[in-house]
Amino acid sequence: MTLAVAAVLVPFTVACGGETGDSEAVSVRQPVTGIDWRVDSITVGGTTRQAPATARLRIDDDKASGNLGCNRFSARATVRGDQITLGDLRTTRMACGKERMDFERAFARSLTTGTLIAERDAAKLTLTNGDGDRVQLSRSAPE
């Protein structure tokens, strides 16, 4: 009788094991596109800077837009899973104070230096480029 129980449990265990692997392979990732993100901070070269309240980012399937801290921007975007590449960054040309302009240059560089890796949980997003620079973002509250 013990052998009969074992014969029944072995296929069940194998089937369950296969389902676990399959569900991991098709796990649903939280999207980063189609969401208005508020930039909280950037970390460049080990130094973290808090973002101006105006800094925003929105990534759609083929474009990104937002505010670098002073100037608005748009860019071409390619999104493949957790990898995001931005190119052809275009900005307005307003002048702001030195601190905001320094933030803006660092933010723009972080976004356009190679492929960004996105890590997301419920209301937070972290974008990390190949140099290790990080952009910390929070989901903007609906207006």
C-alpha positions as CSV (number, residue, x, y, z in Angstrom):
1,M,0.0,0.0,0.0
2,T,2.9,2.4,0.8
3,L,4.2,1.7,-2.7
4,A,0.8,2.6,-4.3
5,V,0.7,5.9,-2.4
6,A,4.2,6.7,-3.5
7,A,3.4,5.9,-7.1
8,V,0.4,8.4,-6.9
9,L,2.4,11.2,-5.2
10,V,5.5,11.1,-7.5
11,P,3.6,12.2,-10.6
12,F,1.7,14.8,-8.6
13,T,4.9,16.3,-7.2
14,V,6.5,16.4,-10.7
15,A,3.4,18.0,-12.1
16,C,3.3,20.6,-9.3
17,G,7.0,21.3,-9.8
18,G,6.5,21.9,-13.5
19,E,3.7,24.4,-12.8
20,T,5.8,26.4,-10.4
21,G,8.5,26.7,-13.1
22,D,5.9,27.6,-15.7
23,S,4.4,30.3,-13.5
24,E,7.8,31.8,-12.9
25,A,8.5,31.9,-16.6
26,V,5.3,33.9,-17.2
27,S,5.3,36.0,-14.1
28,V,3.6,39.3,-14.6
29,R,5.9,42.3,-14.2
30,Q,4.5,45.6,-13.2
31,P,4.6,48.0,-16.2
32,V,6.6,51.2,-16.1
33,T,5.0,52.6,-19.3
34,G,1.9,54.8,-19.3
35,I,2.5,56.1,-15.8
36,D,3.4,59.6,-14.7
37,W,6.5,59.3,-12.4
38,R,7.7,61.9,-10.0
39,V,11.5,62.0,-9.8
40,D,12.5,61.7,-6.1
41,S,16.3,61.7,-6.4
42,I,19.3,60.7,-8.6
43,T,22.5,59.2,-7.5
44,V,25.5,59.9,-9.8
45,G,29.0,58.9,-8.9
46,G,27.9,58.0,-5.4
47,T,26.4,61.4,-4.7
48,T,22.6,61.6,-4.2
49,R,20.7,64.8,-5.2
50,Q,17.1,65.4,-4.3
51,A,15.0,66.3,-7.3
52,P,13.2,69.6,-7.8
53,A,9.5,69.3,-7.4
54,T,9.0,69.8,-11.1
55,A,11.1,66.8,-12.2
56,R,8.9,64.2,-13.9
57,L,9.2,61.2,-16.3
58,R,6.6,59.4,-18.4
59,I,7.6,56.5,-20.6
60,D,5.3,55.2,-23.3
61,D,5.9,52.4,-25.8
62,D,8.0,54.5,-28.2
63,K,8.6,57.9,-26.5
64,A,9.5,59.4,-23.1
65,S,8.7,62.9,-21.9
66,G,8.8,65.0,-18.8
67,N,10.6,67.7,-17.0
68,L,14.4,67.5,-16.2
69,G,14.0,69.9,-13.2
70,C,13.9,73.1,-15.2
71,N,13.3,72.2,-18.9
72,R,10.7,69.9,-20.4
73,F,12.0,67.1,-22.6
74,S,11.0,64.4,-25.0
75,A,13.0,61.5,-26.3
76,R,12.7,58.3,-28.4
77,A,12.2,55.3,-26.1
78,T,12.7,51.6,-26.6
79,V,11.2,49.3,-23.9
80,R,12.0,45.6,-23.8
81,G,11.0,44.0,-20.6
82,D,13.0,45.7,-17.8
83,Q,15.4,47.4,-20.2
84,I,14.7,50.9,-21.4
85,T,16.8,52.9,-23.9
86,L,16.2,56.6,-24.4
87,G,17.7,58.5,-27.3
88,D,17.4,61.8,-29.3
89,L,16.7,63.8,-26.2
90,R,15.2,67.2,-27.0
91,T,14.6,69.9,-24.4
92,T,13.3,73.4,-24.1
93,R,16.0,76.0,-23.3
94,M,15.0,77.9,-20.2
95,A,17.5,78.9,-17.7
96,C,17.1,78.2,-14.0
97,G,19.3,78.6,-10.9
98,K,22.7,76.8,-10.9
99,E,21.5,74.0,-8.5
100,R,18.5,73.1,-10.7
101,M,20.6,73.3,-13.9
102,D,23.3,71.0,-12.3
103,F,20.5,68.5,-11.4
104,E,19.1,68.7,-14.9
105,R,22.4,67.9,-16.6
106,A,23.0,65.0,-14.2
107,F,19.5,63.7,-14.7
108,A,19.6,63.9,-18.5
109,R,23.0,62.1,-18.5
110,S,21.6,59.4,-16.3
111,L,18.7,58.8,-18.6
112,T,20.7,58.7,-21.8
113,T,23.9,56.8,-20.8
114,G,23.2,53.4,-22.3
115,T,20.4,51.0,-21.4
116,L,18.5,51.6,-18.2
117,I,17.4,48.6,-16.0
118,A,14.0,49.2,-14.4
119,E,13.1,47.8,-11.0
120,R,9.6,48.4,-9.8
121,D,7.4,47.7,-6.9
122,A,4.0,49.0,-6.1
123,A,4.5,52.7,-6.3
124,K,8.3,53.1,-6.8
125,L,10.6,52.8,-9.7
126,T,14.4,52.7,-9.9
127,L,16.2,53.2,-13.2
128,T,19.9,52.2,-13.2
129,N,22.2,52.8,-16.1
130,G,25.4,51.0,-17.1
131,D,27.6,53.4,-15.0
132,G,25.6,52.6,-11.9
133,D,23.8,55.9,-11.8
134,R,20.3,55.6,-10.3
135,V,17.1,57.5,-10.7
136,Q,14.6,57.0,-7.9
137,L,10.9,57.7,-8.9
138,S,7.5,57.5,-7.3
139,R,4.2,57.1,-9.0
140,S,2.5,60.6,-9.2
141,A,-0.8,60.9,-7.5
142,P,-3.7,61.2,-9.9
143,E,-4.8,64.8,-10.5
